[in-house]
Structures are given as C-alpha cells and as structure tokens.
Amino acid sequence: MTTMVRKLVLLGTGLIGGSFALALKRMRQVEHVVGVGRNMANLERALDLGVIDSASHDAASAVQDADLVLIATPVGQMGPLMQAIAPRLAPDCLVTDAGSTKGDVVALFRQYLNDHLAQCVPGHPIAGSDLSGAAAARYGLYEGRRVVLTPLPETAPEAVARLEALWRLCGAEVYRMAPAQHDSIFAAVSHVPHLLAFSYMNALLERQNVANCLDFAATGFRDFTRIAGSHPDMWRDIALANNRPILDDLRANVAQLQALIAMIEQGDADALTGFIERASRARTAWEARDKEKQ
Amino acid sequence: MTTMVRKLVLLGTGLIGGSFALALKRMRQVEHVVGVGRNMANLERALDLGVIDSASHDAASAVQDADLVLIATPVGQMGPLMQAIAPRLAPDCLVTDAGSTKGDVVALFRQYLNDHLAQCVPGHPIAGSDLSGAAAARYGLYEGRRVVLTPLPETAPEAVARLEALWRLCGAEVYRMAPAQHDSIFAAVSHVPHLLAFSYMNALLERQNVANCLDFAATGFRDFTRIAGSHPDMWRDIALANNRPILDDLRANVAQLQALIAMIEQGDADALTGFIERASRARTAWEARDKEKQ
C-alpha cells in the first residue's frame, strides 16, 4: 500500500504542525515526518511523543526529497524559510502554510517560491488554542474544524485537490476562497476581537483602582478577556500584516462606541434598547446555528 | 431550634432569589418562603421545585409578618415594589436587594423606604448566569461566590451583620463597600465589557459580508461575545443607572483604540508589541491568581 505522503517536513514543530502530522500518522498516510525548529528541547519532545520521526535545525537540507512541506511558524519567520528551501525543493513537492493571514503569505510565496507556484497552496487551519509547542500536539485537533485554502491562479488544481484530501483525512472541513476574502473575514471575527480585548485590558490598567477591579472580575470578564492572554509577537505580526481590513473594522468599532456613548449621555432608553437588542439577537442566533453544527 | 429567618419574601422569583431560598432551606435556616412575581407559570414551577412554599401576585400583602425581604427583580421594577411594601413592613423586617448597580438602588431605598433605613441593606450577589427563571435556581449557586453589601449610614450594624451571616451560610464571601466604589468597580469589570461586546456585534452586523463572517467565527469569537447575548432590558437599565462610571470607561476604551489605530497606521511594531504585551501579561497574571483562589 502506498501512502499519500512519503516525506512530510514541518517547518515549525508545534501544536499546528504536530497535530497535522499525528492525524496523518493515525490514518497511515505518511511514511516519514521531519520536524524542523530552533528549540532543541521542543524537537526532542516531539521525537519522544512520536509526533516526528527525525529532527533537524536546517530547513534546506530537511526538505530534500520531501513531497510535502507545511510551514507552521509565525508569519514573520516564513520569508527566510521559503528563501532557504527554494533551491532544494523537488519539482513535485507541495508547499503549504498555516498562517492566520493570507494576503501577506501569498506575497511571500510569490517573492521566494516564484518558480514553484504550481505546487504552492497557502492555507489556514482554524484551530487556535492557548497552548503551543510540540507537547500540545494531539490526534483529533482538526476533527470538525475548518481549513481555508487560498490557492493562487498558478497553483495546479491537482495540488489543491491533494492538500484538500489530506486535510479531510484529518477530519477538517475544507473551504477555498481568495486571500483578500479570507483576510477580511478573519479581521472581523478573529483579529479585531483580539485587538479589542487587548485595548480593554489596557484601559482597565489605566484605572487607579485596577487591583480592586481585578479582584471582583468574574465569569463575564474571564470569557471576554480570554483572548487578551494571546501571544504578543504573533498578534503584532497579524495586526501589521492584515492592517487594512483591521483598520476598517477598528474604526467601525470606534464609531459604534461613539454612538453608544451619545445614547447614554442623552439617556436615550429606546435607542439603547434597540442597540443592545440588535446585538443580543444576532449573538443568540449565531449560538443556535453553531450548536446545530456540532 | 429557631431558624435565622421566619418568613422570607422573594420579590422576583428567579435564579438569584430562588437560589438564595434554596441555600437557606438546605441549611434549615428559613421556615417559610413566599415567592412574588407576575408570571404564574414561573411561580408554579417554583412551588413544584420546592423553591418557595407559597406564591403571591401581591407584594404588599406578601411582606406582612415577614422578617426578610429580598428584592431580586430588574432594577427598573424596584421603585414601585418598595413603594407598595413600605406601609406593610414590620419594624424589624430586613430589606435587601440583588441589583447589579448600587447608587441608583440606594436612591430608591431613600425615596421609598426612608422610615425603614435602619433595616435596609442594599446588596449585589455576583452570580450572573445566562439562565434565568425559577427553574434555573439551584443549591450551591453562591458557593464560593462574592456578595457585595453597601449599607447606608443609617443602617443598623446588627442588620448588616445578620444579612452577612445569611450570605455566609449560602457559601458566599461577603464584602462591604460604598455604593460609588461598587459602581466604579463593576462598570470596569462587568458593565463595560458587556457594552463593548454589544458594540462589536453591531459593528460586525454593518459589514456586507456579515453572514460569511459569522460562518467562520470560532472559539475566540464565541468566548469574546458570550456576554453580548445578555438580556437587553437589564443592560439598558444598567447603562442608564450607572452612566457616569460607564461613560468614563467607554471613553477610556475609545482612547486606547485610537492609540492602537495610530500604531497600526504607522506600522509601529515596537509600540504594538508593548501595547499587546502589557495587556497579555496582565490577563495572564489575573488568570493565575484566579485559579489559585478556586
């Protein structure tokens, strides 16, 4: 029996890449997994846990003979990695990534892998977690999760179909869209909520009685601010990479807040009821649909 | 053996009042509980579940001979209820409430129960839930939760001590503070997060591709917006009742967002890192302390 993947190389051996490798291993669809990373302790843990079969510090030599490369590092590290692997890629080696923004990653593919675009399929598995590192990798992470692929006009349809089949084997639902559409959607439902949560925490920290306030913060606060604990470097990169849709949405949020401030200043009960009802109804409807899906 | 409460009257027989009654019943510290409300089906369910021992539509007659009255309705209904019960209260009957704002409720106590202030102890049990109604009432709701009491200068120390003892029997930690301090703290950690979540939902609803966006909303969105599904009337009342601290905090949030917008516009990576790190560090530290407490 032949497997769908002979040699998978993970550039970045953490939760996202590691869980992809584990899912393919369980389905017996990969012969050999190489983990590449800078943190030796993390790579050793990945070896111990059977997430990878061998480890390397050198992306360029690791990708030799590979038929699938998954770049699962922060977006800021992707350019140099693409540049390093470009001369060593076999012509049929599919290259994909797991970045949370796609417009900027597509630009990197064009800049560094311009001769290889037929085999390049930018992607974004929607499986965020507070956890990171190879130790967090697990079977089943992608079960029922969504993966968005944003193929280039140059990408060979067979390459997209092959990657789609692999993500389906991991249990994911696969969607295709243009990079700009992806970035607009995720600015709205992921990037901006994170930035609002950071802003809220910083406003709170400006209060003189902040310690007292935090003492009485309860479950509403906990859920609302959970994403404010996210990784600073990753979110700085996202804010800069996806700046245009994010700026539009942040400005729209400021406008809504200014309208709300005016309603409260004027004591306009009807306007306030309408404002809150609109939001509450939409959130409740979303939750009902979301539960149906599960 | 005598119980601490002979006759408890719940003005509003829902999650908050019902769970208080259940906790005192389990501790055998209440002889008789009367539930008052406008919704007959809800009162019947409360009787069936043993949350209350008798039901009434008439607050004034219900409070006769009572030694404890808990007003656990939306704040907007409290004034008329206080006015109705004022002539019928026994001199030693303790009156408390469960409103989420305290400055406005204190003003209602002064307006309607001015001759009874020695036995009035405004309070706020911090035990919000998406659930409501008598059917949601449960033993143990207040186990490990916080209750803030904001006694008046006129309140008899014995009345405060008695109510404090009752809440402790329910498993709650009891704090005392001035109404303005309470309202400032809860504007910061509860009211403003709700209003930010409503605003965010409304900004999202203005997008042309809102349906598409909501299709890809995942766990970060779910947690961040959970409180946006809250009850419109209750939150309109809170926004109006606690307008001053809320307006200060909303303006502080707008200022933070404007600073963030400028950092992204200027592509200022260092400023962005600092902004996100400050928020992330504070949120992570809060979570660590919060887990220790549990």
Contacts between the chains, C-beta under 8 A, distances in Angstrom:
chain1	res1	chain2	res2	distance
A	126	B	216	6.9
A	126	B	218	5.3
A	128	B	218	7.0
A	128	B	219	6.8
A	128	B	220	6.3
A	146	B	216	6.7
A	146	B	218	7.6
A	148	B	216	7.6
A	181	B	209	7.8
A	181	B	212	7.9
A	184	B	209	6.7
A	185	B	209	6.8
A	185	B	212	6.0
A	185	B	213	5.1
A	185	B	216	5.2
A	186	B	216	7.0
A	188	B	204	5.8
A	188	B	207	6.1
A	188	B	209	7.9
A	188	B	213	4.4
A	189	B	204	7.5
A	189	B	213	5.1
A	189	B	214	7.2
A	189	B	216	5.8
A	189	B	217	4.2
A	189	B	218	7.3
A	189	B	220	8.0
A	189	B	221	4.9
A	190	B	217	8.0
A	190	B	218	7.1
A	190	B	220	5.6
A	190	B	221	6.8
A	192	B	200	7.4
A	193	B	200	6.7
A	193	B	220	5.9
A	193	B	221	6.0
A	193	B	224	4.4
A	193	B	225	7.6
A	194	B	220	6.8
A	195	B	260	6.2
A	196	B	196	6.4
A	196	B	200	6.0
A	196	B	224	7.6
A	196	B	257	7.5
A	197	B	224	6.4
A	197	B	279	7.3
A	197	B	283	7.9
A	198	B	260	7.5
A	198	B	275	6.4
A	198	B	276	5.3
A	198	B	279	3.9
A	198	B	280	7.2
A	199	B	253	6.2
A	199	B	256	4.1
A	199	B	257	5.2
A	199	B	260	5.6
A	199	B	279	7.5
A	200	B	192	7.5
A	200	B	193	6.7
A	200	B	196	6.0
A	200	B	253	6.1
A	200	B	256	7.6
A	200	B	279	7.9
A	201	B	278	7.6
A	201	B	279	3.7
A	201	B	280	7.9
A	201	B	282	5.4
A	201	B	283	5.6
A	202	B	256	5.0
A	202	B	275	6.5
A	202	B	278	5.9
A	202	B	279	5.2
A	203	B	249	6.7
A	203	B	252	4.3
A	203	B	253	4.7
A	203	B	255	7.4
A	203	B	256	4.7
A	204	B	188	5.9
A	204	B	189	7.5
A	204	B	282	7.7
A	205	B	278	6.6
A	205	B	279	7.6
A	205	B	282	5.7
A	206	B	252	6.1
A	206	B	256	8.0
A	207	B	188	6.1
A	207	B	252	7.8
A	209	B	181	7.9
A	209	B	184	6.7
A	209	B	185	6.8
A	209	B	188	7.9
A	212	B	181	7.9
A	212	B	185	6.0
A	213	B	185	5.1
A	213	B	188	4.4
A	213	B	189	5.1
A	214	B	189	7.2
A	214	B	282	8.0
A	214	B	286	5.4
A	214	B	289	7.8
A	216	B	126	6.9
A	216	B	146	6.7
A	216	B	148	7.6
A	216	B	185	5.2
A	216	B	186	7.0
A	216	B	189	5.8
A	217	B	189	4.2
A	217	B	190	8.0
A	217	B	286	6.7
A	217	B	290	7.7
A	218	B	126	5.3
A	218	B	128	6.9
A	218	B	146	7.6
A	218	B	189	7.3
A	218	B	190	7.1
A	219	B	128	6.8
A	220	B	128	6.2
A	220	B	189	8.0
A	220	B	190	5.6
A	220	B	193	5.9
A	220	B	194	6.9
A	220	B	226	7.8
A	220	B	227	4.8
A	221	B	189	4.9
A	221	B	190	6.8
A	221	B	193	6.0
A	222	B	287	7.8
A	222	B	290	7.1
A	223	B	223	4.4
A	223	B	224	7.3
A	223	B	226	4.9
A	223	B	227	6.9
A	224	B	193	4.4
A	224	B	196	7.6
A	224	B	197	6.4
A	224	B	223	7.3
A	224	B	224	5.9
A	224	B	226	7.5
A	224	B	227	5.9
A	225	B	193	7.6
A	225	B	283	5.4
A	225	B	286	7.8
A	226	B	220	7.8
A	226	B	223	4.9
A	226	B	224	7.5
A	226	B	283	7.9
A	227	B	220	4.8
A	227	B	223	6.9
A	227	B	224	5.9
A	228	B	279	5.1
A	228	B	280	6.3
A	228	B	282	8.0
A	228	B	283	4.2
A	229	B	280	5.6
A	229	B	283	4.2
A	229	B	284	4.9
A	229	B	287	6.4
A	230	B	276	8.0
A	230	B	280	6.4
A	231	B	280	7.4
A	232	B	273	5.6
A	232	B	276	4.2
A	232	B	277	4.4
A	232	B	280	5.4
A	233	B	273	7.0
A	235	B	276	5.2
A	236	B	269	6.0
A	236	B	272	4.5
A	236	B	273	5.0
A	236	B	276	5.9
A	239	B	263	8.0
A	239	B	264	5.5
A	239	B	272	5.8
A	239	B	276	8.0
A	240	B	264	7.0
A	240	B	267	6.0
A	240	B	269	6.4
A	240	B	272	7.0
A	243	B	264	5.1
A	243	B	265	7.7
A	243	B	267	7.4
A	246	B	264	6.4
A	247	B	261	6.3
A	247	B	264	5.8
A	247	B	265	6.7
A	249	B	203	6.7
A	250	B	257	6.0
A	250	B	260	6.8
A	250	B	261	5.3
A	250	B	264	7.5
A	251	B	261	6.8
A	252	B	203	4.3
A	252	B	206	6.1
A	252	B	207	7.9
A	253	B	199	6.2
A	253	B	200	6.1
A	253	B	203	4.7
A	253	B	257	6.6
A	254	B	254	5.9
A	254	B	257	5.3
A	254	B	258	6.8
A	254	B	261	7.5
A	255	B	203	7.4
A	256	B	199	4.1
A	256	B	200	7.6
A	256	B	202	5.0
A	256	B	203	4.7
A	256	B	206	8.0
A	257	B	196	7.5
A	257	B	199	5.1
A	257	B	250	6.0
A	257	B	253	6.6
A	257	B	254	5.3
A	257	B	257	7.6
A	258	B	254	6.8
A	260	B	195	6.2
A	260	B	198	7.5
A	260	B	199	5.6
A	260	B	250	6.8
A	261	B	247	6.3
A	261	B	250	5.3
A	261	B	251	6.8
A	261	B	254	7.5
A	263	B	239	7.9
A	264	B	239	5.5
A	264	B	240	7.0
A	264	B	243	5.2
A	264	B	246	6.4
A	264	B	247	5.9
A	264	B	250	7.5
A	265	B	243	7.7
A	265	B	247	6.7
A	267	B	240	6.0
A	267	B	243	7.4
A	269	B	236	6.0
A	269	B	240	6.4
A	272	B	236	4.5
A	272	B	239	5.7
A	272	B	240	7.0
A	273	B	232	5.6
A	273	B	233	7.0
A	273	B	236	5.0
A	275	B	198	6.4
A	275	B	202	6.5
A	276	B	198	5.3
A	276	B	230	8.0
A	276	B	232	4.2
A	276	B	235	5.2
A	276	B	236	5.9
A	276	B	239	8.0
A	277	B	232	4.4
A	278	B	201	7.6
A	278	B	202	5.9
A	278	B	205	6.5
A	279	B	197	7.3
A	279	B	198	3.9
A	279	B	199	7.5
A	279	B	200	8.0
A	279	B	201	3.7
A	279	B	202	5.2
A	279	B	205	7.6
A	279	B	228	5.1
A	280	B	198	7.2
A	280	B	201	7.9
A	280	B	228	6.3
A	280	B	229	5.6
A	280	B	230	6.4
A	280	B	231	7.4
A	280	B	232	5.4
A	282	B	201	5.4
A	282	B	204	7.7
A	282	B	205	5.7
A	282	B	214	7.9
A	282	B	228	8.0
A	283	B	197	8.0
A	283	B	201	5.7
A	283	B	225	5.4
A	283	B	226	7.9
A	283	B	228	4.3
A	283	B	229	4.2
A	284	B	229	4.9
A	286	B	214	5.4
A	286	B	217	6.7
A	286	B	225	7.8
A	287	B	222	7.8
A	287	B	229	6.4
A	289	B	214	7.8
A	290	B	217	7.8
A	290	B	222	7.1
